[in-house]
Amino acid sequence: MEVLTHRLHQLVDAGNSVIVVEHDMAVVAGADWVIDLGPGGGDRGGRIVAAGPPKDVARAEDSRTAPYLARALGSGVRPTV
């Protein structure tokens, strides 16, 4: 995972835009910007629940991703579910 993350950051540092669809919170925590879709998957999802830097998304009240992202950031922003 470290090699992938390093390569993605190299692409960004070279001026490229990189869009990654990912569920691994270590990768999400390392992003510049996160778009959290939900509130569930499939027919129950599809709207933007939260968007912004990872630390902001980790505080989003309606996000099912937020507690896991907060834990990955080591911030303890929200209690885990």
C-alpha positions, 0 to 999 in steps of 0.5 A: 500500500505504501508504494501505491500511495507514494506513486499517487503522491508523485503524480499529484506533485507532478501537477496531475489530478488523481481520482481514487475510489477507495475504502482503505482508510489509510489511503483516504486519510492521505488524500487532499480531498475526500468525497463521501457518498452515501448514506448507504450503497446501491439504491440507498446511496448516491448523494454526497454525505460529506466533502472536504479535507479528510479531517473535516470529513472525519467530523461529518455527522451523517457520514458512516465513514467518519468514525473510521476515517477519524481513527485512521487519522488518529484524531479521535474526532468522533467516537467509533461506531 
